[in-house]
Amino acid sequence: MGFSEELSKKAAFAEEVLKKYTPSPSGFEGRVLEAVEYSVSAGGKHLRPVIMKAVFDMYGGEGEYIEPFMAAIEFIHNYSLIHDDLPAMDNDMYRRGKKTTHVVYGDGIATLAGDCLLNLSFETAMKAFDLIPGDNGETGRNALKDRVIKALRILFDKAGINGMLGGQSADVDAEKRGLEMDKDRLMYIHENKTAALIEAALMTGAVLAGAPDGDVKVLEETGSDTGIAFQIKDDILDVTGDEEKLGKHVGSDSENGKVTYVTLFGLEKAEEDQRKLSLSAVNRLTSLNKDSEFLKDLISSLTDRES
């Protein structure tokens, strides 16, 4: 099976998991749930749950208790996109070729849909405890419970003020107050706003499968390299990308006066650093001595992408 076919298969599985855990619109709260469904079903590669499941499989993980975590990380990602697109943040009109949630449902419902997805991520991840297999003895069940607890701590730490939320906060604060954007601030934003959830996907997949702590640390570093390279590529595409392929407006960073890796260091250095980080991520995976070819190909595809 080629990489593209394998990626499509894994993304389709992630899509099915997501549908399973996404609530159907109903009741007086139905409009918010419509907005949730609209955001979650907006397409995309489901990169983070795909990565999580790939690492889980790489370490021989078995069982459905990975699935609530797959849905939870995608809910977190989508809530962040809804809020990022709001007029008070990036004020984007399109994402993945579709009108953004606030354009369709209004700012208030979009804000609540993001809130709903964040809370839903907690509720969903906790369901992993109900899916721990009961046929491997009390000792085995306790060991799996410990893995779930550890994975929960990682996931929500990486999503919180020490991770994605911290990166978003630093980004908005710098933009709204007109703070000088130097390399340290920009790298903090990229490491946390973008890389943290990729780190979480790699780490939780490994932890749930029982990987050694040393390997989990290497995967965290792999996620850091991958996430920063991914964000630098985003910055590059905002300058050089094709609007039709990207499914969103090109040049919005420049129009909004946003300082990016490209505006800070220039296009040539941005491309060079993005390649170095991608290679570093691949080399870290090689050092684990596992069958990581799919993940290596995925990292390469992310950093060579046109959309």
C-alpha positions as CSV (number, residue, x, y, z in Angstrom):
1,M,0.0,0.0,0.0
2,G,1.4,3.4,-1.0
3,F,1.6,6.3,1.4
4,S,-1.3,8.3,-0.1
5,E,-3.6,5.2,0.1
6,E,-2.5,4.5,3.6
7,L,-3.1,8.1,4.7
8,S,-6.6,8.1,3.2
9,K,-7.4,4.9,5.0
10,K,-6.2,6.2,8.3
11,A,-8.0,9.6,7.8
12,A,-11.2,7.7,6.9
13,F,-11.0,5.7,10.2
14,A,-10.4,9.0,12.1
15,E,-13.4,10.5,10.4
16,E,-15.6,7.5,11.6
17,V,-14.3,7.9,15.1
18,L,-15.1,11.6,15.1
19,K,-18.6,11.0,13.8
20,K,-19.1,8.5,16.6
21,Y,-18.3,11.0,19.3
22,T,-19.8,14.2,17.8
23,P,-23.3,14.9,19.3
24,S,-26.2,15.3,16.9
25,P,-28.0,18.7,16.9
26,S,-31.2,18.6,18.9
27,G,-33.1,20.5,21.6
28,F,-32.9,24.2,22.5
29,E,-29.1,24.0,22.2
30,G,-29.4,22.6,18.7
31,R,-28.0,25.7,16.9
32,V,-24.7,25.5,18.8
33,L,-24.5,21.8,18.1
34,E,-25.1,22.5,14.4
35,A,-22.2,24.9,14.5
36,V,-20.1,22.2,16.2
37,E,-21.0,19.7,13.5
38,Y,-20.3,22.2,10.8
39,S,-16.8,22.8,12.1
40,V,-15.9,19.2,12.8
41,S,-17.2,18.0,9.4
42,A,-15.4,20.8,7.5
43,G,-12.9,18.4,6.0
44,G,-9.1,18.3,6.6
45,K,-6.7,15.4,7.0
46,H,-7.5,14.8,10.7
47,L,-3.7,14.9,11.1
48,R,-3.5,14.8,14.9
49,P,-5.8,11.7,15.5
50,V,-4.0,10.0,12.5
51,I,-0.7,10.6,14.1
52,M,-1.9,9.4,17.5
53,K,-3.3,6.1,16.1
54,A,-0.1,5.6,14.0
55,V,2.1,5.8,17.1
56,F,-0.3,3.6,19.1
57,D,0.0,1.0,16.4
58,M,3.7,1.4,16.1
59,Y,4.1,0.4,19.7
60,G,1.7,-2.5,19.4
61,G,-1.2,-0.9,21.1
62,E,-4.5,-2.8,21.1
63,G,-8.1,-1.8,22.0
64,E,-10.7,0.9,21.4
65,Y,-9.6,3.0,24.3
66,I,-7.4,5.0,21.9
67,E,-10.5,6.3,20.1
68,P,-11.9,8.7,22.6
69,F,-8.5,10.4,22.7
70,M,-8.5,10.6,18.9
71,A,-11.8,12.4,18.9
72,A,-10.8,14.6,21.9
73,I,-7.7,16.0,20.2
74,E,-9.6,16.8,17.1
75,F,-12.3,18.5,19.1
76,I,-9.5,20.6,20.8
77,H,-8.0,21.5,17.4
78,N,-11.4,22.5,15.9
79,Y,-12.3,24.6,18.9
80,S,-9.0,26.5,18.5
81,L,-9.7,27.0,14.8
82,I,-13.2,28.4,15.4
83,H,-11.9,30.9,18.0
84,D,-8.8,31.8,15.8
85,D,-11.1,32.7,12.9
86,L,-13.3,35.1,15.0
87,P,-13.2,38.9,14.2
88,A,-11.5,39.6,17.5
89,M,-8.7,37.2,16.6
90,D,-7.6,36.6,12.9
91,N,-11.0,37.5,11.3
92,D,-10.8,34.9,8.6
93,M,-13.7,34.3,6.3
94,Y,-12.8,30.9,4.8
95,R,-11.2,27.8,6.1
96,R,-10.7,24.5,4.1
97,G,-12.6,26.1,1.3
98,K,-15.7,26.7,3.4
99,K,-17.0,29.8,5.1
100,T,-15.8,30.0,8.7
101,T,-18.1,29.1,11.6
102,H,-18.7,32.7,12.7
103,V,-19.6,33.8,9.2
104,V,-22.3,31.1,9.0
105,Y,-23.6,31.2,12.6
106,G,-22.5,34.6,14.0
107,D,-19.9,35.5,16.5
108,G,-21.9,34.4,19.6
109,I,-22.8,30.9,18.5
110,A,-19.3,30.4,17.0
111,T,-17.8,31.3,20.4
112,L,-20.1,28.9,22.2
113,A,-19.4,26.2,19.6
114,G,-15.7,26.5,20.4
115,D,-16.5,26.4,24.1
116,C,-18.6,23.3,23.6
117,L,-15.9,21.5,21.7
118,L,-13.3,22.2,24.4
119,N,-15.7,20.8,27.1
120,L,-16.6,17.9,24.9
121,S,-13.0,17.0,24.5
122,F,-12.8,16.4,28.3
123,E,-16.0,14.4,28.4
124,T,-14.9,12.3,25.4
125,A,-11.4,11.5,26.5
126,M,-12.7,10.3,29.9
127,K,-14.7,7.7,28.1
128,A,-11.5,5.8,27.5
129,F,-11.8,4.4,31.0
130,D,-15.1,2.6,29.9
131,L,-13.3,1.0,27.0
132,I,-10.4,-0.6,28.9
133,P,-10.7,-4.3,28.2
134,G,-11.9,-6.4,31.1
135,D,-10.3,-9.7,30.1
136,N,-6.7,-9.1,31.1
137,G,-7.0,-9.3,34.9
138,E,-7.1,-6.6,37.5
139,T,-3.4,-5.9,37.3
140,G,-3.6,-5.4,33.6
141,R,-6.7,-3.2,33.9
142,N,-5.0,-1.1,36.5
143,A,-1.9,-0.7,34.3
144,L,-4.1,0.5,31.4
145,K,-5.9,2.9,33.7
146,D,-2.6,4.4,34.7
147,R,-1.8,4.8,31.0
148,V,-5.1,6.7,30.4
149,I,-4.5,9.0,33.4
150,K,-1.0,9.8,32.1
151,A,-2.3,10.4,28.6
152,L,-5.0,12.7,30.0
153,R,-2.5,14.8,31.8
154,I,-0.3,15.1,28.7
155,L,-3.2,16.0,26.3
156,F,-4.8,18.7,28.5
157,D,-1.4,20.1,29.6
158,K,-0.4,20.5,25.9
159,A,-3.8,22.1,25.1
160,G,-3.7,24.5,28.0
161,I,-1.8,27.6,29.2
162,N,1.5,25.6,29.1
163,G,0.8,24.6,25.5
164,M,-1.6,25.7,22.7
165,L,-3.5,28.2,24.7
166,G,-0.3,29.8,26.0
167,G,0.9,30.2,22.4
168,Q,-2.4,31.7,21.3
169,S,-2.3,34.1,24.2
170,A,1.2,35.3,23.4
171,D,0.3,35.7,19.7
172,V,-2.9,37.8,20.4
173,D,-1.2,39.8,23.1
174,A,1.7,40.7,20.8
175,E,-0.6,41.7,18.0
176,K,-3.1,43.7,19.9
177,R,-0.6,45.6,22.0
178,G,1.8,46.1,19.1
179,L,4.7,44.3,21.0
180,E,8.0,43.8,19.1
181,M,8.1,40.3,17.6
182,D,11.6,38.9,18.0
183,K,12.8,35.4,17.4
184,D,12.3,34.2,21.1
185,R,8.6,35.4,21.1
186,L,7.9,34.0,17.7
187,M,9.4,30.6,18.5
188,Y,7.5,30.4,21.7
189,I,4.3,31.0,19.7
190,H,5.1,28.4,17.1
191,E,6.2,25.8,19.7
192,N,3.0,26.2,21.7
193,K,0.3,27.4,19.4
194,T,1.1,24.8,16.7
195,A,3.6,22.2,17.9
196,A,2.0,21.4,21.3
197,L,-0.9,19.5,19.9
198,I,1.3,17.5,17.5
199,E,3.5,16.7,20.5
200,A,0.4,15.6,22.4
201,A,-0.7,13.3,19.5
202,L,2.6,11.6,19.4
203,M,3.0,11.3,23.1
204,T,-0.5,10.1,24.0
205,G,-0.4,7.5,21.3
206,A,2.8,6.2,22.7
207,V,1.8,6.4,26.4
208,L,-1.5,4.5,25.7
209,A,0.4,1.7,24.0
210,G,2.9,1.5,26.9
211,A,6.0,3.0,25.3
212,P,9.0,3.6,27.5
213,D,9.4,7.1,29.0
214,G,12.6,7.7,27.0
215,D,10.8,7.1,23.7
216,V,7.9,9.4,24.8
217,K,10.5,12.2,25.3
218,V,12.0,11.6,21.8
219,L,8.5,11.7,20.3
220,E,7.8,15.0,22.1
221,E,10.9,16.4,20.5
222,T,9.8,15.0,17.2
223,G,6.5,16.8,17.6
224,S,8.3,20.0,18.4
225,D,10.4,19.9,15.2
226,T,7.4,18.8,13.1
227,G,5.0,21.5,14.5
228,I,7.5,24.4,14.0
229,A,8.3,23.2,10.5
230,F,4.6,22.9,9.8
231,Q,4.0,26.5,11.0
232,I,6.9,27.9,9.1
233,K,5.5,26.2,6.0
234,D,2.1,27.9,6.7
235,D,3.9,31.2,6.9
236,I,5.6,30.4,3.6
237,L,2.4,29.4,1.9
238,D,0.7,32.7,3.0
239,V,3.2,34.4,0.7
240,T,3.7,31.9,-2.1
241,G,0.6,29.7,-1.9
242,D,-2.3,29.2,-4.3
243,E,-5.6,30.4,-2.8
244,E,-7.6,27.8,-4.6
245,K,-5.4,24.9,-3.3
246,L,-5.2,26.4,0.2
247,G,-8.9,26.9,0.5
248,K,-8.4,30.2,2.3
249,H,-7.3,33.7,1.6
250,V,-3.5,34.2,0.8
251,G,-1.7,37.2,2.1
252,S,-3.9,37.7,5.2
253,D,-0.8,37.8,7.5
254,S,0.7,40.7,5.6
255,E,-2.7,42.5,5.3
256,N,-3.2,42.2,9.1
257,G,0.4,43.4,9.7
258,K,1.2,40.1,11.3
259,V,4.9,39.2,11.9
260,T,5.7,35.7,10.7
261,Y,8.8,33.6,10.3
262,V,9.0,34.8,6.7
263,T,8.7,38.5,7.5
264,L,11.2,38.2,10.3
265,F,13.9,36.1,8.5
266,G,13.0,36.2,4.9
267,L,11.7,33.5,2.5
268,E,15.0,31.8,1.8
269,K,15.9,31.3,5.5
270,A,12.4,30.2,6.3
271,E,12.6,27.5,3.6
272,E,16.0,26.4,4.8
273,D,15.0,26.2,8.5
274,Q,11.8,24.4,7.6
275,R,13.8,21.7,5.8
276,K,16.3,21.3,8.6
277,L,13.5,20.9,11.2
278,S,11.7,18.3,9.0
279,L,14.9,16.3,8.6
280,S,15.5,16.5,12.4
281,A,12.0,15.1,13.1
282,V,12.6,12.2,10.7
283,N,16.0,11.4,12.2
284,R,14.5,11.4,15.7
285,L,11.9,8.8,14.5
286,T,14.8,6.7,13.0
287,S,16.5,6.7,16.4
288,L,13.6,4.8,18.0
289,N,14.3,1.7,15.9
290,K,10.6,1.2,15.2
291,D,8.7,0.8,12.0
292,S,8.0,4.5,11.5
293,E,8.0,4.8,7.7
294,F,4.4,6.0,7.6
295,L,5.1,8.8,10.2
296,K,8.3,9.8,8.3
297,D,6.4,10.0,5.0
298,L,3.7,12.0,6.8
299,I,6.1,14.5,8.2
300,S,7.6,14.9,4.7
301,S,4.2,15.4,3.1
302,L,3.3,18.1,5.6
303,T,6.4,20.1,5.0
304,D,6.3,19.7,1.2
305,R,2.6,20.4,1.0
306,E,0.9,23.1,-1.2
307,S,-2.2,23.4,0.9
